[in-house]
């Protein structure tokens, strides 16, 4: 019997690994495009005469539209499928990223308005990305691999800094901040074209064989999620589905937790390089280089969190335990960011930041939870609601920190604010979420 199983194992294709690798690469470019403004921020704010509060609002422009467009983006995914909605999203956000490099041709006041508008449009275009990631993982991966797959694509947010922070810092230093946007926009367009060429659903992919298809289907993958998207009978989810998800205590706890977890993310994407330049005295190039170590630790933490979660699931057969242990433990470890207020050396500051983002990476399993819990008929909508709640912090984090800096002239209060959010995230998963299971929607 074992020999037969082994032979089947050998014949099974591994197309799902290509799919999750594409999700990882697109997510990496996605987060690199979000971080362009933070790398260019010091030089840009000086040239355009922006104070911390104004920079906070510019940083938040992405978040306003990103949150507003989550539910419509999720509806589009459920109505038309992941591949083409995602492809169009990648191409559009890349064009708007590239255009940000031209805001300097306007006068200072007009340039700020145009920059805010372009960041706003980037947020709209990127809205379907993470709900699409969750839908694709749910379609391509069995339950016992879903944590690792979700953690892997989500770790692209840290890898973006590892790969791009130093080159973007060098481009800003040598050629000017404008070219950070043009280079990253062009890269995104290339990634969009590659996506169109390589990504399909499980039933449509030319390289998948029957053994792999049966393996993922029998393991709980929603392989027919997009099978009927070309038929007019599919109208997408309804308002009733939204109401049911919002009334579900488990999902509300997950939403609160993601809001707090993303507060750490958006501190890192917006104010962290400026913290290194203005509070710790580094140059733009040095800040780009020093950002890579915490990001690398976040990447390894993210991969480890998924592996540990799936290992716990295999050992205990408890989805709740498998997801909650890494999330709660990682968030408590993330509170190490507060320790940066009590050390002076740059190495210690980066070390505590690295420890905090290692913990954040371990705990960033929210998208695995979305894949585990989303109803089949509203996977995009469920991911959109989750991402809308989570990314409210993309609005609040840069603005609140901007006001803290304006009031105190120091980042000390900002780091306490970020660390407190990690504690609230741990509380949400421990106390509010309860048992983690797939939501069953009632007919409208």
N, C-alpha and C positions, 0 to 999 in steps of 0.2 A: 504493500500500500504506500509506503514512504517513497519507494522508487518511482511509483506512478505520479505521486504528488510532486516529486522533484522534477520529473520530466515536464509536467505542466508548468512548473515554475520557470524552467528554462525557456519554454516557448512563449511565455507571457511577454508582450511588448511593454515598454516603459514610457509611453507617450505622455502620461500624466506628469512625468518629471520635466519634460520639455515645457509643458503648459505652466507649471509652477515657476519654472525658471523665467519664462516670459513675464509672469506676474511680478516676480522679483525685480527684473530689469526695468519694467515700466514704472513700478513703484519707486525705484531708485531715481529715475529721471523726474518723476512726479515731485518727489520731495526736494530734489536739487533745484527744480524750478521755483518751489516755494521759498527756498533758502537764498535765492539770488539777492533779494533785497537786504537780507541781514549782512551778507558779505559786502555788498556795495554800500551799505547803510551809512557808515562813518563818512566816507568821501561824499556821498550823495547829499547827506544832511548838511554838511559843511557848505557845499556848493549852492544848495537851494535854501540855506538859512532856516533849517527846521529845528525847533526845540524838541525836548523829549516827548511832550504831550502831542505835538504834531506828528512826530515819528510813530508814536503809539497808534494814532488814528490811521496813518498810512499802512502800517503793519496790519491793522485790523480789517482793511478793505477786502482782502481775500476772504476773511471769515464770514463777513456779512452775506455775501452772495453764495458762498459755499454752503452755508447753513440753509439759506432760503431755498436753494435748488436741490437739496437732498431728496425730499419726497417726490418732486417731479422727476428727478433723475432716476430714482428707484422705480417709479411707475413706467418710465420709458424702457428700462431694462426688462421688467416683467412683460411689457407689451411687445417689444421688438427683439428681445434677446440681447445677450451680452456682447457678442463680437463686434457688431457694427456700431452700436451705441458707444462702446468703449473706443473704437477706432476713431470715430468722428471727434470724440472728447479729446483724445490725445493730440490730434492735429490742430484743433482750435486753440487749446490752451498753449500749445507751443508757439503759434503765431502771435498770440497776445503777449507771451513772454518776450519774444523777439522785439516786439514794438516798444517795450519799456525802455529799450536802449536808446530810443529817439526822443525821450521826453526833454532832454537837455536843450533841444532846439527852441523850446518855448521860454518865455520869461519865467522868473522864479514862481510867481503865484499861479500862473497857468500850468506850469510844469507839475506842480503838486496836484492840481485838479486832474490833469491827464494821467498822472501816475496812479492816483487813487482809482480812477476809472478803469485803467487797464488791469490793475490788481483785482478789482471787482469782477471784471470779465473773466480773468483767469479762474477765480473761484467758481463762477457759474460753469465754466467748461470742465473743471476737474470734478464736479459734484458726483458723476456716476462712477468714478474710478474705484473707490473702496467697496461700495455695494456690489459692483461687478466682480471684484476680486472674490468676495465672499460667495457669490452665486457660482462662480466658476469652480472654486474649491469644493463647494457642495455637490456640484455636478460631476467632478472628476475624481474625487477622493473618497475612499471608504472611511467609516467613522474612526477606525483605529490609526489612520494616517492624517486625519484632518487637523489635529493640533499642530503637528510638525509642519504641514503644508502652509497653514495660516501664519504660523510664527515665521516661517521662512520668507514669505512675500512681505510680511509686515516689517521684517528686519531691514528691508530695503530703505526704510526711512533713516536708519543709522548709517547704512552703507553709502547713502548719498553723500553724507558729510565726509566719510572716509575717502571716497573716490574724488569728490569734487571740491571740497572746501579749500584745499591747498592750491589746485589749479585755478579756481575762481579768485582766490586771494592774489595769486600771481598775476592773473589777467587784469584785475582791478589796479594792482600796484604798477604794472608795466605799461598797460595800454589804456587805462581809464575804466571807470565803473560801467560805462555804457556797454562795453564789449562783453561783460559778464552775461547780460541779457541776450545779446544777439547770438553768442555761441551756444548757450543752453537752449534757446528756442530752435536753432537749426538742428541740434541733436535730437530734440523731441520730435521734430517732423520725420527724421529718419527712423526713429523708434516706432512711430505710428505706421509707417509703411511696412516695417518688419512685422508688426502685429497683424496686419491684414493678411500677410503671406503665410503666417505660421499657426494662428489660433483658430480652432474650430470646436464645436461641441463633441462629446463622446460619440454620438451616433453618426457624425459627419466627418470625423477626422480620417484622412486617407491612410494614416500609418498605424492606427490602433488595430489589434487583432482580437479575435473572439475571446481568447483566454483573459486578456486584460479587461475587456469590457465586462465579462461575466464576474471577474474578481471585484471590480469596483461597484458593480450593480448589487451583487450579493452582500457586499460590505456596507450598503446603505447609501451609496452615491445616488443623487437624483439625476440619473443619466438622461431622462427625457424632459428636463426642465425647459429647454428651449426648442423641443421637437416640433411644436405646433406654432411657432412664432410667425410663420408665413401665412397662416390661415386666418381668415377674418373672424373665426369663432372666438378668438381670444381677445378680450377687451381690457385685460389688465385688472388689478385689484380695485376694490371699492372703498368708499368712505367708511363703511362698516368695518372693514379690515383694520383701518387705521385706529378706530375707536377701540377695537378689541385688543390690539397691541398696546395701546396707551393705558388700558385698564389692567393689564397683566402685571402683577407685583414683581415677578421675576425680571421682566423686561425693564421695568422702571428702575430697579436696582442696578441692572447692567448699564442703563443709560447714564445714571448718576456716576457710576464708577468710571465710565469712559470719559465723561466730562472732566473729571479730576485727573485721570491719567493723561489726557491730552494737554492739560495745563503744563505738565513737564515738557511735553513735546514742543509746544509753541513758545515756551521760554527759550528752548534750545534753538528753535528755528528763527526767532526774532531778535531777542535781546542778548543772547549769550556771547556772540562775537563782539558786540558793542560793550558788554561787561568786561571782556578781556582787554579791549582797547582803552576804555575810559576809566575803569576802576583799577585795572591791573597793569596798565601802562605798556601794553604790547602794540606793535605795529599791525596794520591790516594783514600783511603777509604772515606775521607770527601768529596772529589770532586764527587765521585759516588753518595753519599747521597745528596749533595747539587744540583746535576743535576736533581733530581727527581721533585723538586717543579716547575721549569719552564716547565718541560716536562708534568707534571700533568695539569698545566694551559693551555698548548698547546692542550692537549687532550680534556679538557672541552670546550676550544674555538672551536676546530674542530667540536665537536658534536653540539655545539650551532650554529655555522655557517650554518650547514646543516639544522637544524630545522628552523632557521630564514629564510633561503633562500626558503624552501618549503612553509613556512607560507606566505611570500610575494607573491609567485607564486599563492597560492590559493586565496589570497585577490585581487590581481591585474590582474591575468592571463597574466602577462608579464614576460616571461622567462628572458629577458634582464635585467629588473630591479631586479628580484629575485636573479640573480647570481652576478650582478655588485655591488649592495649595500654592501653585506658582504665582497666581495673581496677588494673593494677600501677602505672601512672603516677599515678593518683588517690590511691592509698594512700600512695605515697611523699610526695606533696604534703601529705597529711593530717598528716604528722609535724610540720608547722609548729606544731601545738598546743603542743609542748614549749617553743617560743620565748616563750610567755606567761609562763614562769617568770623571764624575764630582762629584762622591761620593766615600767615602773611606770605609764605613762599609760594611762588608760582607752581612749583611741582606739587605741593600739597593741595593747592586749589584744584588743579587739574585732576589729581588723584581722587579727591572726594567727589568731584563732578563725574569722574569715570565710574566710581562705585555706585553713585546715584543712578546713572544711566544704565549700568549693568543690571541693577535691580528693576529699573523701569522696563528694560528689554525682557527680563524674565516674566514680568507681570503683564506684558502687553498681549494678552490672549483674547482680548475682546472679540476680535474677528473670528476666532475659532468658536467662541460661544455663539456668535451670530449664525455661523454655518450649522452649528448643532441645534439651534432653537428655532430658526426661521421656518415658517410654514411653506410648503412647496409652492402654493399658488400665489405667494406674496414675498418671495425671497428678496427681490430687489427693494420692495417697499420697506420690509423689515430692516434691511441694511441701511436704507436711506434714513429712516427714523433714528436708528442707532447712531449713524454718523452725524445727523443734524444735532442731536443732543450733545454728542461728544465734541463736536466742533464749535459749539457755542463758546468754548474756551479759546478758540482762535480769535474771537472778538474780544472777550473779557480780559484775557491774559496780557496782550500787549498794551491795552488801554490802562488797566489797573497798575501795571508796572510803570508805565509812563507817568501816572499821577504820583505813585510812590517816589519815583526819582525826582519829580518836580518839587515835592513837598519836603523830602529829606536830603536830596543830593547824594544819596547812597543806594547801593543795591542790597543792603542788609535786610531791609524789610521785604524786598522782592523775593529773596531766597527763602525767607520764613513762609511767605505766602505760597510759594511753590511746594515747599515741604509739607505744609498743612494739607494741601490738596491730595498728596499721596496718602496721608493718614485717612482722609475721608473716603478715598477709593477703597482702601482695605476694609473700612467699616461697612461700606455699601455691599460688598461681596459677602462679608461675614454675616451681616444681620438682615439685610433687605432681600437679597436675591433668592435665598432658599434653594430648593432642588432645581437643577438645571436639566431641562428636557425640551423636546420640540413642541412648539405651540400648535395647538389644534384649533383652527378657526371655524366658527359656526357659519353656516350659509346665511347670506344677507337676506 
